[in-house]
Amino acid sequence: MTRIRPPLVLTAFTLVTLPLMPLQQLFVWFWPGMARMFPMFYHRLVLRILGVRVKIVGTPPKRGPTLIASNHASWLDIPVLSAIAPLSFIAKREVNGWPFFGSLARLQRTVFVDRERRHATGNARNEMRERLKAGDTLVLFAEGTSSDGQRVLPFKSAFFGAAEFPGVIVQPVTIAYSGHRNLPMNRRLRPSYAWYGAMDLPPHLWRAVEAGPIDVTVICHKPLSLGTELNRKALARHAETLVRQGLARALHHAGEMG
């Protein structure tokens, strides 16, 4: 069954996705409110196809302006977070040029950033600020890269400056890949889902689908704001601490449940 699962799942994903891409493009052009909402319903369907069950702890953002500061472990983070609220992502510039997945990112109104050039970082921060002022919810993978799913890397504070105006909240969110086939996910299996380092995406995606259904815990921590913090660096450290503590609790609890 495991050998035939990837082609069946990926075929179902393709048959669902391709007809909906032009529909989302029409929403982007003519119906901005639906362009925000539609990816949430689409990604809920994608998670069902992939066999991903999401447990939500806490309260997801209901509306913007919100900057979600999350850890990042896998390409699966995208559908998992998108399934819990209407939102867009902040992604590295290279994603814009990826075949197929770059198109999906653009359709979800992703903000593309160049983390290597300081001037470009300032421009991206301004774009994020304008999107937040328009009431959007944006996801910032604040580590600046993906990890192995066992730990949280230090948060980079540069883009937290986009939240420097009244009314914006920063919500720390923890993503924990906690279960596999109704059992706790162990260290040996987690790299099948955590996509990091120099892993190539297509074979990793195939192996993840082949490995079977998983459980993901999403912890939505209490919102923060720059109004209650000294500066963006203090805000980033506070968010990082909450996300790191959440990951440790989620993985420990999953082990106890097993």
RAURDA-V331808 format. One line per field, one symbol per residue. ss: DSSP state (A for helix, B for strand, O for the rest). phi: phi as a letter, one per 40 degrees, with the letter a starting at -180 (. if undefined). A space follows every 10 residues. Layout:
ss: ???
phi: ???
//
This chain:
ss: OAAAAAAAAA AAAAAAAAAA AAAAAAAAAA OAAAAAAAAA AAAAAAAAAA OBBBBBBBOO OOOOOBBBBB OOOOOAAAAA AAOOOOOBBB BBAAAAAOOO AAAAAAAOOO BBBOOOOAAA AAAAAAAAAA AAAOOOBBBB BOOOOOOOOO OOOOOOOAAA AAAOOOOOBB BBBBBBBBBB OOBBOOAAAA OOOOOOOOOO AAAAAAAAAA AOOBBBBBBB OOOBOAAAOO OAAAAAAAAA AAAAAAAAAA AAAAAAAO
phi: .ccccdcccc ccdccccdcc cccccccccb adccccccdc cccccccccc gbbbbbbgbc ccaccbbcbb cabaccdccc ccccacabbb bcdccdcccg ccccccccgc ccbbccbccc cccccccccc ccccgcbbbb cccgacbcgc abcdcccdcc ccccacgcbb bcbbbbcbaa fgbccccccd ccbcbagbcc cdccdccccc chcbbbbbbc cccbaccbbc accccccccc cccccccccc cccccccc
//
